[in-house]
Amino acid sequence: MHALAAQQDMAAFIAAMPKAEYHVHLEGTLEAEMKFALAERNGVKLPYADVAAMKRSYVFHDLPTFLKVYYEGMNVLLTERDFYDLCYAYLAKAHSQNVLYAEMFFDPQQHIDRGVPIAAVIGGITRARADAEAKLGIGSQLILCFMRDLTADNAMAALDAALPYKDKLVGVGLDSDEKDNPPTKFAAHFAKARAAGLKVTAHCDVNQKDTLEHLREALVDIAVDRIDHGGNILQSPELIGIAKTKDMAFTVCPSFSGKVVVDGQPVEVVRGMLDQGLKVSINSDDPAYMGSSYITEAMIEAQVRSRLTKAELVRISHNALDTAWLTPERKAGYLGKLAAFAKAQGVAV
């Protein structure tokens, strides 16, 4: 097959494949167009003349500079209706890309600290989830993230505010600037969340200070149920062994989880994790700030960079669906749809 035709065939395969997504920040799906619409609705003045000017401001070279742009964008989110619109827009986009199910992050501290009631945040998202499932058929759940660069007390206050709504949550996570903010800083928070019946995940961003120690803390001390990013684990055979023993799932995002250096050589994280037998999935992260690169685009990027075969792509999607925080019956239904797709495509799995 001609190279261009082969590339088009692979892109069409990825677009049609049933998917799940677990590493997407709802606030990171706030497209510039919606940001302007919400600003107008809420009387918020934006420092940009138009959408194009706003998008030109999305310039960052590391995690802290990205976070500055990311958090500035949240100021237009003020009411329950805003959070409804944000969440429904993401789920509609995900549905259009054949995402069957999503577990979405949100950052309540940023909203509570601006005076937005937690009831409005969770309420709007919950209504959007219900409407998207009823109208589009896409399932979803919600993960509350602690912002690790704020104080532990601030995070605990947010958790306490959210626990009355724990039936609207499936888990807690850990995000934001990792430098000098290890997972164990939030050990008490994770313990309280677990006691409330919630699952636990944590970002271990790529190439951060003390990254291997943070991975060890997440795997051993906190004993998380999932790790977000986590590419530097490829530098430690010991940690790889621990992760495999625990059947740990990794939610990798090509935009931020690209390459790590292993034995002096750059290695694509997706390729490296597959070759090591780790349970890796591909996700979009903050698509509105990544050129509107949602999960299909993220998978196409990863396929090219890691030279993924169709069988490997199905395995990655199977990994995602298999690690859903769902009942076995519902999970089996999703996996059955993926198996039927693979069979129709002639892909052995």
C-alpha positions as CSV (number, residue, x, y, z in Angstrom):
1,M,0.0,0.0,0.0
2,H,1.2,3.5,-0.9
3,A,2.5,5.3,2.2
4,L,-0.1,8.0,2.0
5,A,-2.9,5.5,1.5
6,A,-1.6,3.4,4.4
7,Q,-1.5,6.5,6.6
8,Q,-5.1,7.4,5.7
9,D,-6.2,3.8,6.3
10,M,-4.6,3.8,9.8
11,A,-6.2,7.2,10.6
12,A,-9.6,5.9,9.6
13,F,-9.1,2.7,11.7
14,I,-8.2,4.8,14.7
15,A,-11.2,7.1,14.2
16,A,-13.6,4.2,14.0
17,M,-12.2,2.2,16.9
18,P,-14.2,2.1,20.1
19,K,-12.3,4.0,22.8
20,A,-12.2,5.0,26.5
21,E,-10.5,8.0,28.0
22,Y,-9.2,8.5,31.5
23,H,-6.7,11.3,31.3
24,V,-8.6,14.4,30.3
25,H,-9.0,17.5,32.4
26,L,-12.4,19.1,31.9
27,E,-11.0,22.6,32.3
28,G,-8.4,21.6,29.6
29,T,-11.2,21.1,27.1
30,L,-12.3,24.7,27.4
31,E,-12.0,25.8,23.8
32,A,-11.2,29.4,23.1
33,E,-14.5,29.9,21.3
34,M,-16.4,28.7,24.4
35,K,-14.2,30.8,26.6
36,F,-15.3,33.9,24.8
37,A,-18.9,32.9,24.9
38,L,-18.8,32.3,28.6
39,A,-16.9,35.5,29.2
40,E,-19.7,37.5,27.4
41,R,-22.4,35.6,29.3
42,N,-20.8,36.3,32.7
43,G,-19.5,39.8,32.0
44,V,-15.8,38.7,32.3
45,K,-13.3,40.9,30.5
46,L,-10.7,38.9,28.5
47,P,-7.3,40.4,27.6
48,Y,-7.6,39.2,24.0
49,A,-9.2,40.9,20.9
50,D,-10.5,37.6,19.5
51,V,-10.2,33.8,19.4
52,A,-7.1,33.9,17.2
53,A,-5.3,36.2,19.6
54,M,-6.2,34.0,22.5
55,K,-4.9,30.9,20.8
56,R,-1.6,32.7,20.0
57,S,-1.2,33.1,23.8
58,Y,-1.0,29.4,24.2
59,V,2.7,29.3,24.3
60,F,4.5,27.2,27.0
61,H,7.8,25.4,27.2
62,D,7.4,23.4,30.5
63,L,4.7,22.4,33.0
64,P,4.7,25.7,35.1
65,T,4.3,27.9,32.0
66,F,1.5,25.6,30.7
67,L,-0.2,25.7,34.0
68,K,-0.2,29.6,34.1
69,V,-2.1,29.7,30.8
70,Y,-4.4,26.8,31.9
71,Y,-5.4,28.3,35.2
72,E,-6.0,31.8,33.7
73,G,-8.6,30.2,31.4
74,M,-10.8,29.1,34.3
75,N,-11.9,32.5,35.3
76,V,-14.9,32.4,32.9
77,L,-16.3,29.4,34.7
78,L,-18.7,30.8,37.3
79,T,-22.1,29.1,37.3
80,E,-23.6,25.6,37.2
81,R,-24.6,26.3,33.6
82,D,-21.0,27.0,32.7
83,F,-19.8,23.7,34.0
84,Y,-22.7,21.9,32.3
85,D,-21.8,23.5,29.0
86,L,-18.1,22.7,29.4
87,C,-18.7,19.0,30.3
88,Y,-21.4,18.4,27.7
89,A,-19.2,19.9,24.9
90,Y,-16.4,17.6,25.8
91,L,-18.6,14.5,26.0
92,A,-20.2,15.4,22.6
93,K,-16.8,15.7,21.1
94,A,-15.6,12.5,22.6
95,H,-18.8,10.7,21.4
96,S,-18.1,12.0,17.9
97,Q,-14.7,10.2,18.1
98,N,-16.2,6.9,19.2
99,V,-15.4,7.2,22.9
100,L,-17.7,4.9,24.7
101,Y,-16.8,5.9,28.2
102,A,-14.7,8.6,29.9
103,E,-13.4,9.3,33.4
104,M,-12.8,13.0,33.6
105,F,-10.6,15.1,35.9
106,F,-11.7,18.4,37.4
107,D,-9.9,20.8,39.7
108,P,-12.3,22.0,42.5
109,Q,-9.7,24.1,44.4
110,Q,-9.4,26.6,41.6
111,H,-13.1,27.1,41.6
112,I,-13.7,27.1,45.3
113,D,-10.9,29.6,45.8
114,R,-12.6,31.9,43.3
115,G,-15.9,31.8,45.3
116,V,-17.7,29.2,43.0
117,P,-19.7,26.8,45.2
118,I,-18.7,23.2,44.9
119,A,-22.4,22.4,44.4
120,A,-22.4,24.4,41.2
121,V,-19.3,22.7,39.9
122,I,-20.3,19.1,40.6
123,G,-24.0,19.9,39.9
124,G,-23.4,21.2,36.4
125,I,-21.0,18.4,35.5
126,T,-23.4,15.8,36.8
127,R,-26.3,17.1,34.8
128,A,-24.2,17.2,31.6
129,R,-23.0,13.6,32.2
130,A,-26.6,12.4,32.6
131,D,-27.8,14.3,29.5
132,A,-24.9,13.0,27.4
133,E,-25.5,9.4,28.4
134,A,-29.3,9.8,27.7
135,K,-28.9,11.6,24.4
136,L,-25.6,10.3,23.0
137,G,-25.1,7.0,24.8
138,I,-21.6,8.0,26.2
139,G,-20.9,6.8,29.7
140,S,-18.8,8.9,32.1
141,Q,-17.6,9.3,35.7
142,L,-15.8,12.1,37.5
143,I,-12.4,12.3,39.3
144,L,-11.6,15.1,41.8
145,C,-8.0,16.2,41.5
146,F,-5.9,17.7,44.3
147,M,-3.6,20.5,43.1
148,R,-0.3,19.4,44.5
149,D,1.4,22.9,44.4
150,L,-1.2,24.3,46.8
151,T,-1.2,23.5,50.5
152,A,-2.3,20.1,51.9
153,D,-4.9,22.0,54.0
154,N,-6.3,23.6,50.9
155,A,-6.7,20.2,49.3
156,M,-8.3,18.7,52.4
157,A,-10.8,21.6,52.5
158,A,-11.8,20.8,48.9
159,L,-12.1,17.1,49.6
160,D,-14.3,17.8,52.6
161,A,-16.5,20.1,50.6
162,A,-16.9,17.5,47.9
163,L,-17.5,14.4,50.1
164,P,-21.2,15.2,50.5
165,Y,-21.4,14.6,46.8
166,K,-19.2,11.4,46.8
167,D,-22.0,9.5,45.0
168,K,-21.2,11.8,42.0
169,L,-17.5,10.9,42.1
170,V,-15.6,7.8,41.2
171,G,-12.1,8.7,42.4
172,V,-9.5,11.3,43.4
173,G,-6.4,12.3,41.6
174,L,-3.3,14.5,41.9
175,D,-2.2,17.0,39.3
176,S,-0.5,20.4,38.8
177,D,3.2,21.3,39.5
178,E,5.0,18.3,40.7
179,K,8.3,19.9,41.8
180,D,8.8,19.4,45.5
181,N,5.2,18.1,45.9
182,P,5.5,14.3,46.2
183,P,2.4,12.0,46.3
184,T,3.0,11.3,50.1
185,K,2.2,15.0,50.8
186,F,-1.4,13.9,50.2
187,A,-1.4,10.5,51.9
188,A,-4.1,11.5,54.4
189,H,-6.3,12.8,51.6
190,F,-6.0,9.6,49.6
191,A,-6.8,7.6,52.8
192,K,-9.9,9.6,53.5
193,A,-11.0,9.3,49.9
194,R,-10.5,5.5,50.0
195,A,-12.5,5.3,53.2
196,A,-15.3,7.1,51.4
197,G,-15.2,4.4,48.7
198,L,-13.3,6.3,46.0
199,K,-10.5,5.1,43.8
200,V,-7.1,6.8,43.7
201,T,-4.9,7.9,40.8
202,A,-1.9,10.3,40.6
203,H,0.0,12.2,38.0
204,C,3.7,11.3,37.7
205,D,4.7,13.8,35.0
206,V,7.5,13.0,32.7
207,N,11.1,14.2,33.5
208,Q,10.2,16.0,36.7
209,K,12.5,16.4,39.8
210,D,12.6,13.2,41.9
211,T,10.4,11.5,39.3
212,L,11.4,7.9,40.1
213,E,11.0,8.5,43.9
214,H,7.5,9.9,43.2
215,L,6.7,6.9,41.1
216,R,7.8,4.6,43.9
217,E,5.7,6.6,46.4
218,A,2.6,6.3,44.1
219,L,3.1,2.6,43.5
220,V,4.2,1.5,47.0
221,D,3.4,4.0,49.7
222,I,0.1,5.3,48.3
223,A,-0.7,2.1,46.4
224,V,-2.6,4.0,43.7
225,D,-5.1,2.3,41.5
226,R,-3.8,4.0,38.3
227,I,-0.9,6.3,37.3
228,D,-1.3,9.2,34.9
229,H,1.7,9.8,32.6
230,G,4.5,7.8,34.4
231,G,6.8,7.5,31.5
232,N,10.0,7.6,33.6
233,I,9.2,4.2,35.0
234,L,11.0,2.9,31.8
235,Q,14.3,4.0,33.5
236,S,13.8,1.6,36.5
237,P,13.5,-2.2,36.0
238,E,12.7,-2.4,39.7
239,L,9.6,-0.1,39.3
240,I,8.6,-1.8,36.1
241,G,8.5,-5.1,38.0
242,I,6.4,-3.6,40.8
243,A,4.0,-2.1,38.3
244,K,3.6,-5.4,36.4
245,T,3.0,-7.3,39.6
246,K,0.2,-4.8,40.5
247,D,-1.1,-4.9,36.9
248,M,-0.9,-1.1,37.1
249,A,-2.6,1.0,34.4
250,F,-0.9,4.0,32.9
251,T,-2.8,6.8,31.2
252,V,-0.3,8.3,28.7
253,C,-0.8,11.5,26.7
254,P,1.5,12.0,23.7
255,S,1.4,15.8,24.1
256,F,3.1,15.6,27.5
257,S,4.3,12.0,27.8
258,G,6.4,11.9,24.7
259,K,10.0,10.6,25.3
260,V,12.2,9.6,28.1
261,V,15.9,8.7,28.0
262,V,16.7,5.1,28.8
263,D,20.3,3.9,28.9
264,G,21.3,7.0,27.0
265,Q,18.8,6.6,24.2
266,P,15.4,8.5,23.7
267,V,12.5,6.2,23.9
268,E,8.9,6.9,23.0
269,V,6.9,6.3,26.2
270,V,4.0,4.4,24.4
271,R,6.4,2.2,22.5
272,G,8.5,1.6,25.6
273,M,5.6,0.7,27.8
274,L,4.1,-1.7,25.2
275,D,7.5,-3.4,24.8
276,Q,7.9,-3.8,28.6
277,G,4.4,-5.3,28.9
278,L,2.9,-2.4,30.8
279,K,-0.8,-1.7,30.6
280,V,-0.8,1.6,28.7
281,S,-3.7,3.6,27.3
282,I,-3.6,6.8,25.1
283,N,-5.4,10.0,26.2
284,S,-5.8,13.6,25.2
285,D,-4.9,15.5,28.5
286,D,-5.8,19.2,27.8
287,P,-6.9,19.2,24.1
288,A,-8.2,22.8,23.9
289,Y,-4.6,23.9,24.6
290,M,-3.0,21.4,22.3
291,G,-4.4,22.5,19.0
292,S,-7.8,20.9,19.6
293,S,-6.1,17.5,19.6
294,Y,-8.6,15.1,21.2
295,I,-8.2,11.4,21.6
296,T,-8.4,10.4,17.9
297,E,-5.7,13.0,17.1
298,A,-3.6,11.8,20.1
299,M,-3.8,8.2,18.9
300,I,-2.8,9.1,15.4
301,E,0.2,11.1,16.7
302,A,1.2,8.1,18.9
303,Q,0.7,5.6,16.1
304,V,3.1,7.5,13.9
305,R,5.7,8.2,16.6
306,S,5.6,4.6,18.1
307,R,4.9,2.8,14.8
308,L,1.9,1.1,16.3
309,T,0.2,-1.7,14.5
310,K,-3.6,-2.1,14.3
311,A,-3.3,-5.0,16.8
312,E,-1.3,-2.8,19.2
313,L,-3.9,0.0,18.9
314,V,-6.7,-2.5,19.7
315,R,-4.6,-3.7,22.7
316,I,-4.2,-0.1,23.9
317,S,-8.0,0.5,23.6
318,H,-8.6,-2.9,25.4
319,N,-6.2,-1.8,28.2
320,A,-8.3,1.4,28.6
321,L,-11.7,-0.3,28.7
322,D,-10.4,-3.1,30.9
323,T,-9.2,-0.6,33.6
324,A,-12.5,1.2,33.8
325,W,-13.8,1.8,37.3
326,L,-17.1,0.1,36.4
327,T,-19.1,-2.9,37.2
328,P,-17.8,-6.1,35.5
329,E,-21.1,-6.3,33.5
330,R,-20.8,-2.8,32.1
331,K,-17.1,-3.2,31.4
332,A,-17.8,-6.5,29.5
333,G,-20.3,-4.7,27.3
334,Y,-17.8,-2.1,26.3
335,L,-15.1,-4.8,25.7
336,G,-17.5,-6.7,23.6
337,K,-18.0,-3.7,21.3
338,L,-14.2,-3.4,20.8
339,A,-13.9,-7.2,20.1
340,A,-16.6,-7.0,17.5
341,F,-14.8,-4.0,15.9
342,A,-11.5,-5.9,15.8
343,K,-13.1,-9.0,14.3
344,A,-14.9,-6.9,11.6
345,Q,-11.5,-5.3,10.8
346,G,-9.7,-8.6,10.6
347,V,-7.5,-7.8,13.5
348,A,-6.5,-10.7,15.8
349,V,-6.2,-9.8,19.4
